[in-house]
Amino acid sequence: MTHPLLPHKIGIPVRETNWPRLHSWTAPDGTKSLLGTLGQNTGGLFVIDIDLETGHCRQFGTGLPSADYPTAAWRSPKTGVLYVGSAYPGHLHRYDRQGAAVLEDLGPIDPETARFPTGIAEAPDGSLYIGTWQGACLTRFEPESGRFTRFGSVDPVDHYLYPCIGDDGTAVAMVMVCRPHLVAFDLRTGKPVEIGPKEIVKPTGPPAPLSPLYRGMDGLVYFEDGKSSFRIQGTQMVPVESPPPRHHVAVRGGGTVVRFDDGTVVELHHRPTATNRRLIIRPPDGKGPPRELELDWVGGGTDVFRIHAGPDDRLYGSSLLPEHLFRYDPRSDDLKNLGQCSVSLGEAYSFANHGQKIYLASYPAARLSVYDPEQPVNYGTEPGSNPRDLGRPDDLSLRPYALLAGPGDRIWMGSAPDYGKTGGTLVSYDPGAGRFQSHGNIVTGCCPVSLCWLERQEKLLVGWSIEPGTGASPVALNGAFSFFDPIALESTGITDFGLPGLFDVCSLLATDDGLVYALLSRRQFDGQAEETARPPTLALIDPSKGTVIAHQPLPDACGRDLPNCLFRDQRGGIWGMTHRAVFRLKTGGVEVELVQSYAEDTISAVGAVIGQTAYFGAGPSLCSASVSSHPSDS
């Protein structure tokens, strides 16, 4: 039986912002102006015009649906006008505080390809050059006429383009992420020519390091590869010993820093509270102590990304960009934002209980954290911190879809690879020794995205996906299942159990009688044709016999699948969630009972079932819905 009522909104756990950047400008009369760009999921990105005496913010939004992230921004040193590129509409916006003081929508940067603007640079004549994802495309915008010129892709393989232009007319862009390299481009035609090193070592994080290609405070273009520094002039790279400071510094997770012409430095600090409100103004040397201001911008809400039933009958969850840990107690209806839980500051992809502690794995860098609900909150990376960030397991793991605690007295993680990479590693963490161990090259070209424990075989069953790192295309044709011995630390077999067209084993759940439910996804990845996407399929597998007992697609009413969306309730019942439904599995087969279904995509974050209530995320809200038809309720 379905209940077509809208879910009950318990509340918005987190109201924070992402993609923080400051933009300084000194007017011809010496007056200082400071703007900021901030992103959020509810209400969209906005510009703040900051009062440097009080911290009061005048706030301007786009009014454009899904314009959540200010992924590219540039303030003209000549005019003081701020330009912002919005993801995911891929539009260009303009804020001129000397004019109408509104955030103007200038239109799509490139309606054919641009969804995610990656960078904006200004040429000597005042025209703007914008890099975008997908396709590593380049577009010119002329502010006077409002005309766009779309040059198209500058690279046949990669998808990310970061332009940088100097006052001398030097125009260079960094192409990312499969083969990072530099191209100089013609300001008139957009034609690229590769320059510099054949391949740039990809910056790693988090916090995301500074880009090796940048515009200096002297208005010229520089490149630093960690060993040497160069000034780029046209297509030539000239070695320099002491390059000038950067025009603008933005460090993901750590805040943003800008300088005024007189040497005043302004810092927007994200730490230690993981909010973008603490502004520090440092006058030039010898001209007074620093001042601190609290910014008063108003946030609408941060999307819920994942929800987990903890060991204490409370719910825990993660917000999305920035990543905060939150807690909800259904008994007292108490919803609390616990703050930062990982250096990653992206979102927690997966949770697992180990004893009375909760482990969580976060994007980017697949960093593992541990939280003890019985101890006070004191986030950090040192022993005694709570939550404590335990670190990144290896240089490949990025999106940690799966986490499993227990087998071999270890924490197990399955993760999709880093940007531009393919393949993936199964990771184990030994809490006693505090040591990670990565197990790679198990299924060529695939990454582990789901896990379950086979108690009778004393093996891990691992679900593998063809998903590549963002920006790359799949190299494997099919996903797989594999068995892994947690004591010997070795793979003991790979199979598809005879299931055809396997792309993505997105969820696994073992039953009490030794069988396994698997949800098989046919998501579309970069480089694949649209028709490859198909509805998710539910399969019931007997791993001891290596056979499939039954399989069939989920009902159409379920809509699209969600990662690791099969789970148990407190009484052992098996449940699943998709974007449009909460369903219960009938043990012994693949029939599902839709307990809640919605006409549109409503569920954005998989949750849990406690008692007679299902909990899940819907945008920024933690929501609940009745599942009172649970068979054990009678």
C-alpha positions in Angstrom: 0.0 0.0 0.0 1.3 3.5 -0.9 0.7 6.7 0.9 0.7 9.5 -1.7 1.1 12.3 0.9 4.1 14.5 0.8 6.8 13.6 3.4 6.9 15.4 6.7 9.7 17.9 6.9 11.4 17.6 10.3 13.8 20.5 9.7 16.9 21.8 7.9 19.9 20.4 9.7 22.6 22.6 8.1 22.5 26.2 6.7 26.0 26.8 5.4 27.6 27.9 2.1 30.2 26.7 -0.3 32.6 27.9 -3.0 33.6 30.9 -0.9 35.6 33.7 -2.6 36.4 37.3 -1.8 36.8 39.9 -4.5 38.7 43.2 -3.7 38.8 46.4 -5.7 40.3 49.8 -5.1 38.5 52.6 -6.8 40.4 55.4 -8.6 39.8 57.7 -5.5 41.3 55.1 -3.2 38.1 53.7 -1.8 38.1 50.0 -1.0 35.3 47.7 -2.0 34.9 44.0 -1.0 32.5 41.6 -2.5 32.0 37.9 -1.9 30.5 35.0 -3.8 28.9 32.1 -1.9 27.0 29.0 -3.0 24.1 27.1 -1.5 21.5 24.6 -2.4 18.4 26.4 -1.2 18.0 29.8 -2.7 21.0 29.4 -5.0 24.3 31.2 -5.1 24.5 34.9 -4.1 26.8 37.9 -4.0 27.5 39.7 -0.8 28.5 43.4 -0.8 30.5 43.7 2.5 30.6 46.8 4.7 34.3 46.8 5.8 33.5 48.7 9.0 30.6 46.5 10.3 30.6 43.2 8.4 27.0 43.9 7.3 26.2 42.2 3.9 23.9 43.3 1.2 22.9 40.1 -0.5 22.0 39.5 -4.2 20.8 36.2 -5.7 20.3 35.1 -9.3 16.7 33.9 -9.2 17.7 31.2 -11.6 16.7 27.6 -10.8 19.6 25.3 -10.0 22.2 28.1 -10.1 23.6 26.8 -6.8 27.4 27.1 -7.2 29.6 30.1 -8.2 32.2 27.9 -9.7 33.9 30.7 -11.6 34.2 34.4 -10.7 36.2 37.4 -11.7 36.2 41.1 -10.6 37.6 43.4 -13.2 40.6 45.4 -11.8 39.6 48.2 -14.3 35.9 48.6 -13.6 35.2 46.8 -10.3 32.4 44.9 -12.0 32.0 41.3 -10.8 31.3 38.5 -13.2 30.1 35.1 -11.9 29.6 31.7 -13.7 26.9 29.6 -12.3 26.7 25.8 -12.1 24.8 24.0 -13.3 22.8 26.2 -15.7 26.2 27.4 -17.1 25.1 31.1 -17.2 27.2 34.2 -16.8 26.1 36.9 -14.3 27.2 40.4 -13.6 27.1 42.6 -10.4 28.0 46.3 -10.8 27.7 48.1 -7.5 28.2 51.4 -9.3 25.1 50.7 -11.4 21.8 49.0 -10.6 23.3 46.9 -7.8 21.5 43.7 -9.0 23.0 40.3 -10.0 22.2 40.4 -13.7 21.8 37.2 -15.8 23.7 37.7 -19.0 22.6 34.3 -20.5 24.1 30.9 -21.2 27.9 30.8 -21.7 27.6 27.9 -24.2 24.2 26.3 -24.4 25.5 23.2 -26.2 28.1 22.2 -23.6 28.6 24.5 -20.7 27.1 23.4 -17.4 30.0 24.1 -15.0 32.0 27.3 -15.6 35.6 26.6 -14.5 37.3 30.0 -14.8 37.0 33.6 -16.1 39.9 35.8 -17.3 39.9 39.4 -18.6 41.8 40.5 -21.7 43.4 43.9 -22.0 40.4 45.2 -24.1 38.0 44.3 -21.3 36.5 41.2 -23.0 36.1 38.0 -20.9 37.3 34.5 -21.7 35.4 31.7 -19.9 36.5 28.1 -19.5 33.8 25.4 -18.9 33.1 21.8 -18.3 32.1 19.7 -20.2 34.3 19.5 -23.2 37.0 22.0 -22.1 35.3 24.7 -24.0 36.3 28.3 -24.4 33.9 31.2 -24.8 34.5 35.0 -25.2 32.0 37.6 -23.8 32.2 41.3 -24.8 30.6 43.4 -21.9 29.9 46.4 -24.1 27.8 44.5 -26.7 26.7 41.6 -24.6 27.8 39.2 -27.3 29.1 35.7 -26.8 31.6 34.1 -29.2 31.8 30.3 -28.6 35.1 28.8 -29.8 34.2 25.2 -28.7 36.6 22.6 -27.3 40.3 23.1 -27.0 41.0 19.4 -26.3 39.7 16.2 -27.8 39.8 14.2 -24.6 39.6 16.4 -21.5 36.7 18.3 -20.1 38.0 21.0 -17.8 39.6 24.4 -18.9 41.0 27.1 -16.6 42.0 30.3 -18.5 44.4 33.0 -17.3 45.2 36.3 -19.1 47.8 38.9 -18.4 47.8 42.6 -18.9 50.4 42.0 -21.7 47.8 40.0 -23.7 49.3 36.6 -22.8 46.5 34.1 -22.9 47.0 30.7 -21.4 44.7 27.9 -20.1 45.3 24.8 -18.0 43.6 21.7 -19.4 42.5 19.1 -16.8 42.1 16.3 -15.7 43.1 13.2 -17.7 46.3 14.7 -19.0 46.9 18.1 -17.3 48.8 20.5 -19.6 49.0 24.1 -20.7 47.7 25.7 -24.0 48.2 29.3 -25.2 45.3 30.5 -27.1 44.7 33.3 -29.6 42.4 36.0 -28.2 40.8 36.6 -31.6 40.2 33.1 -32.8 40.5 31.0 -29.6 42.9 28.7 -31.4 45.0 26.7 -28.9 48.7 25.8 -29.0 50.2 23.5 -26.4 53.1 24.9 -24.5 55.2 24.2 -21.4 55.7 20.7 -19.8 54.1 17.8 -21.6 52.2 16.9 -18.5 51.5 18.7 -15.3 51.5 16.7 -12.0 47.9 17.0 -10.9 47.5 19.0 -7.7 46.2 16.9 -4.8 44.3 17.8 -1.6 42.3 18.6 0.4 42.5 21.4 1.2 42.7 21.9 -2.6 46.1 23.4 -3.3 46.8 26.6 -5.2 46.6 26.3 -9.0 50.0 26.2 -10.6 48.8 28.7 -13.3 47.9 32.1 -11.9 47.8 35.9 -12.5 50.2 37.8 -10.3 49.6 41.1 -8.5 51.7 42.7 -11.3 49.0 41.6 -13.8 51.2 39.0 -15.6 50.8 35.2 -15.9 52.9 32.8 -13.9 53.3 29.1 -13.6 54.8 27.1 -10.7 55.2 23.4 -10.9 56.6 22.9 -7.3 60.2 22.9 -8.5 60.5 26.0 -10.7 58.7 29.3 -11.3 58.0 30.8 -14.7 56.5 33.9 -16.2 54.6 33.1 -19.4 55.0 35.6 -22.2 53.0 34.7 -25.3 54.0 31.1 -25.8 57.4 31.4 -24.0 58.0 30.3 -20.4 60.7 32.5 -18.8 62.2 31.3 -15.5 61.9 33.7 -12.5 63.3 33.4 -9.0 60.8 35.4 -7.0 57.3 35.6 -8.7 54.9 38.2 -7.2 52.0 37.3 -4.9 48.9 36.0 -6.5 46.1 38.3 -7.5 43.6 36.1 -5.7 43.9 33.1 -3.4 41.1 30.6 -2.8 41.9 27.5 -0.8 39.1 25.0 -0.7 38.2 24.2 2.9 40.6 26.8 4.3 39.0 30.1 3.2 40.0 32.8 0.8 42.5 35.6 0.9 42.7 38.8 -1.2 44.9 41.9 -1.2 44.1 45.6 -1.8 46.4 47.9 -3.7 47.7 49.4 -0.5 48.8 46.1 0.9 45.8 45.4 3.1 45.1 41.7 3.3 41.6 40.3 3.9 40.9 36.7 4.9 37.6 34.9 5.0 38.1 32.0 7.4 36.3 28.7 7.1 37.9 27.2 10.2 37.5 26.1 12.9 33.7 26.3 12.7 33.4 25.4 9.0 31.3 28.5 8.3 32.1 31.4 6.0 31.5 34.3 8.3 34.8 35.2 10.1 36.4 38.1 8.2 39.9 39.2 9.2 41.3 42.5 7.9 45.1 43.0 8.2 46.3 46.5 7.5 49.7 47.0 5.8 52.7 46.4 8.0 53.1 48.8 10.8 49.6 50.4 10.3 47.7 48.8 13.1 46.4 45.5 14.5 44.1 43.2 12.6 40.4 43.6 12.9 37.8 40.8 12.9 34.2 41.1 11.6 31.3 38.6 11.6 29.5 38.5 8.3 25.7 38.5 8.6 24.6 36.9 5.3 21.5 34.7 5.5 21.6 31.1 4.3 18.7 29.1 2.9 19.9 25.5 3.5 22.5 22.9 2.6 21.3 19.7 0.9 21.3 16.5 3.0 23.6 13.9 1.3 23.4 10.7 3.4 21.6 9.5 6.6 22.6 6.7 8.8 21.1 4.9 11.8 23.7 5.1 14.6 24.4 2.6 17.4 22.4 4.7 19.9 18.9 4.7 18.2 19.6 8.2 16.8 20.1 9.2 13.2 23.3 10.8 11.9 23.8 12.4 8.5 26.0 14.5 6.3 25.3 17.7 4.4 26.6 18.5 1.0 29.2 21.1 0.3 30.1 21.9 3.0 30.1 18.6 4.8 28.8 18.9 8.4 27.7 16.0 10.6 24.3 16.3 12.1 22.2 14.3 14.6 18.5 13.7 15.0 16.9 12.0 18.0 13.4 10.7 17.0 12.5 10.3 20.7 13.0 14.0 21.6 12.7 15.5 18.1 16.1 17.1 18.7 17.9 18.0 15.5 21.5 19.3 15.9 24.3 20.4 13.5 27.5 18.9 15.0 29.8 20.8 12.6 32.8 19.8 10.6 33.7 16.1 10.7 36.4 15.7 7.9 39.2 17.6 6.3 37.4 16.8 3.0 34.5 19.2 3.6 32.6 17.8 0.6 30.1 15.2 1.8 30.1 11.9 3.6 29.3 9.2 1.1 29.0 6.3 3.6 28.7 5.4 7.3 29.3 2.2 9.3 28.9 1.4 13.0 31.8 -0.4 14.8 30.9 -1.1 18.4 29.6 2.2 19.8 31.5 4.3 17.3 30.5 5.6 13.9 32.9 5.6 11.0 32.3 7.8 8.0 34.0 8.2 4.6 34.1 11.5 2.8 34.6 13.1 -0.6 37.0 14.3 -1.8 40.0 12.0 -1.1 37.9 9.3 0.5 39.1 10.4 3.9 38.0 8.3 6.9 36.7 9.8 10.1 35.5 8.3 13.4 32.9 9.7 15.8 32.0 8.6 19.3 28.5 9.7 20.2 29.1 9.3 23.9 32.0 11.9 23.9 31.8 15.7 23.5 32.2 17.1 20.0 35.8 18.3 19.4 36.6 17.9 15.7 40.2 17.6 14.7 42.9 15.3 13.2 44.8 14.6 16.4 44.2 11.7 18.9 41.4 12.6 21.2 39.5 14.6 18.6 35.9 13.8 18.1 35.1 13.4 15.3 38.6 12.6 14.3 39.8 12.7 10.7 42.0 9.6 10.2 43.3 10.6 6.8 43.3 9.6 3.2 43.8 5.9 2.4 45.7 6.2 -0.9 46.2 8.6 -3.9 43.5 7.0 -6.0 40.3 6.8 -3.9 38.0 9.8 -4.2 34.2 9.0 -3.8 33.8 6.4 -1.0 30.5 4.8 -1.9 30.7 1.9 0.5 31.8 1.3 4.1 31.6 -1.9 6.1 32.8 -2.5 9.6 33.8 -5.8 11.3 35.3 -8.4 9.0 38.9 -9.1 10.1 38.4 -6.5 12.8 38.8 -3.8 10.1 36.8 -1.1 8.4 36.4 -1.7 4.7 35.9 0.9 2.0 35.0 0.8 -1.6 35.6 4.0 -3.7 35.4 5.5 -7.1 38.7 6.8 -8.4 40.1 10.4 -8.5 39.4 12.8 -11.3 40.6 11.6 -14.7 41.5 8.1 -13.4 40.0 4.7 -13.9 39.9 1.6 -11.8 39.8 1.6 -8.0 41.0 0.1 -4.8 39.4 -1.9 -2.0 40.7 -0.3 1.2 41.0 -1.7 4.7 41.7 0.2 7.9 42.9 -1.4 11.1 41.6 0.7 14.0 44.1 -0.9 16.5 47.2 -0.2 14.4 45.8 3.0 12.8 46.9 1.8 9.4 45.3 1.8 5.9 46.0 -0.9 3.3 44.8 -0.7 -0.3 44.1 -3.7 -2.5 44.1 -2.7 -6.1 44.0 -4.4 -9.6 41.2 -6.7 -8.6 38.7 -6.0 -11.4 40.4 -4.2 -14.3 39.0 -0.8 -15.1 36.3 -1.1 -12.3 35.9 0.4 -8.9 34.3 -1.1 -5.7 31.1 0.7 -4.8 29.1 -1.8 -2.6 30.1 -4.3 0.1 28.5 -7.0 2.2 29.7 -9.8 4.6 29.0 -13.4 3.8 29.0 -15.0 7.2 28.9 -18.6 6.0 31.8 -18.2 3.6 33.6 -15.8 5.9 34.2 -13.6 2.8 33.5 -10.1 1.7 31.3 -9.8 -1.4 32.3 -6.7 -3.4 30.1 -5.0 -6.0 32.1 -3.3 -8.8 31.1 -0.5 -11.2 32.5 0.7 -14.5 32.3 4.2 -13.1 35.4 6.2 -14.0 36.8 9.2 -12.2 35.0 12.4 -13.1 36.3 13.7 -16.4 37.3 10.3 -17.7 35.3 7.8 -19.8 34.7 4.1 -18.8 37.3 1.7 -20.0 35.5 -1.5 -18.8 32.4 -2.8 -20.6 30.9 -4.6 -17.5 30.9 -4.4 -13.8 31.4 -7.5 -11.6 31.2 -9.2 -8.2 34.2 -10.4 -6.4 35.0 -12.4 -3.2 37.6 -11.2 -0.8 39.2 -13.0 2.2 39.6 -10.4 5.0 42.1 -12.5 6.9 44.4 -13.5 4.0 43.8 -10.1 2.4 43.3 -11.4 -1.1 40.7 -11.7 -3.8 39.4 -15.2 -4.2 37.3 -14.9 -7.3 35.5 -12.7 -9.8 32.1 -13.4 -11.3 29.0 -11.8 -12.9 26.7 -14.6 -11.6 25.4 -14.8 -15.2 23.8 -11.4 -15.1 24.0 -9.8 -18.5 24.8 -6.1 -19.2 26.2 -5.4 -15.7 27.3 -1.8 -15.3 27.1 -1.0 -11.6 26.4 -3.2 -8.6 25.2 -0.2 -6.6 23.9 -1.9 -3.5 24.4 -5.3 -1.7 22.6 -6.7 1.3 23.1 -10.2 2.8 20.1 -12.1 4.2 20.0 -14.3 7.3 19.8 -17.4 5.2 23.0 -16.8 3.3 21.5 -15.2 0.2 22.3 -11.7 -1.1 20.2 -9.0 -2.6 21.9 -6.9 -5.3 20.6 -3.8 -6.9 22.1 -3.4 -10.4 22.2 0.1 -11.9 22.6 1.1 -15.6 23.6 4.7 -15.0 25.0 6.7 -17.8 28.6 7.8 -17.5 30.7 10.3 -19.5 31.4 9.0 -22.9 28.4 6.7 -23.1 25.4 6.9 -25.3 22.2 8.1 -23.8 20.4 4.8 -24.6 22.8 2.9 -22.3 20.8 4.0 -19.2 18.1 1.6 -18.1 15.9 1.1 -15.0 17.6 -0.5 -12.0 17.3 -4.3 -11.5 16.9 -6.2 -8.3 18.6 -9.6 -8.1 18.5 -12.3 -5.5 21.8 -14.3 -5.5 22.9 -17.5 -3.8 26.7 -16.9 -3.5 27.4 -20.4 -2.2 26.2 -21.9 -5.5 27.2 -19.0 -7.7 23.7 -18.7 -9.1 20.9 -16.1 -9.5 17.6 -17.2 -7.9 15.6 -14.4 -9.5 15.9 -10.9 -10.9 13.6 -8.3 -12.3 13.5 -4.5 -12.8 12.2 -2.4 -10.0 8.7 -1.0 -10.6 8.6 2.1 -12.8 7.1 4.0 -9.9 10.5 3.7 -8.1 12.3 6.0 -10.6 16.1 6.3 -10.5 18.2 4.3 -8.0 20.4 5.8 -5.3 23.8 4.4 -4.2 23.7 1.7 -1.5 20.0 2.1 -1.0 19.3 -1.4 0.5 19.3 -1.6 4.3 17.8 -3.3 7.3 15.7 -1.8 10.1 16.1 -2.5 13.8 14.1 -5.7 13.5 15.8 -7.2 10.5 13.4 -6.1 7.9 14.9 -5.3 4.5 14.1 -2.0 2.9 15.2 0.1 -0.1 14.9 3.7 -1.2 15.0 5.3 -4.7 14.4 8.8 -5.8 10.6 8.2 -5.8 9.9 5.4 -3.4 10.4 3.7 -0.1 9.9 -0.1 -0.6 10.1 -3.3 1.5 11.5 -6.5 0.1 9.6 -9.8 0.5 12.1 -12.2 1.7 12.8 -15.1 -0.6 12.1 -13.3 -3.9 12.5 -10.1 -5.8 9.0 -8.7 -5.3 8.9 -5.3 -3.6 6.1 -3.6 -1.8 5.9 0.1 -2.4 5.2 1.6 1.1 5.7 5.2 0.0 5.8 6.5 -3.6 5.9 10.0 -5.0 5.1 11.3 -8.5 8.3 13.3 -8.7 11.9 12.8 -7.6 11.6 13.5 -3.9 14.1 11.4 -2.0 17.7 12.7 -2.5 19.4 11.0 0.4 19.0 7.4 1.5 18.1 7.1 5.2 16.8 4.5 7.6 13.6 3.0 9.0 13.1 3.2 12.8 10.0 1.8 14.2 7.1 2.7 12.0 8.8 5.7 10.3 11.2 6.1 7.4 13.7 8.9 7.4 15.4 10.3 4.4 16.7 13.6 2.9 14.8 15.7 0.5 16.9 18.6 -0.7 18.0 20.5 2.5 15.4 18.9 4.7 15.5 15.8 6.9 12.1 14.2 6.2 10.0 11.4 7.6 7.1 9.2 6.3 4.9 6.6 7.8 5.6 2.9 7.0 3.1 1.6 9.5 2.3 -1.5 7.3 5.5 -3.1 8.6 4.5 -6.8 9.1 6.0 -7.1 12.6 3.8 -4.2 13.8 0.8 -6.4 14.1 
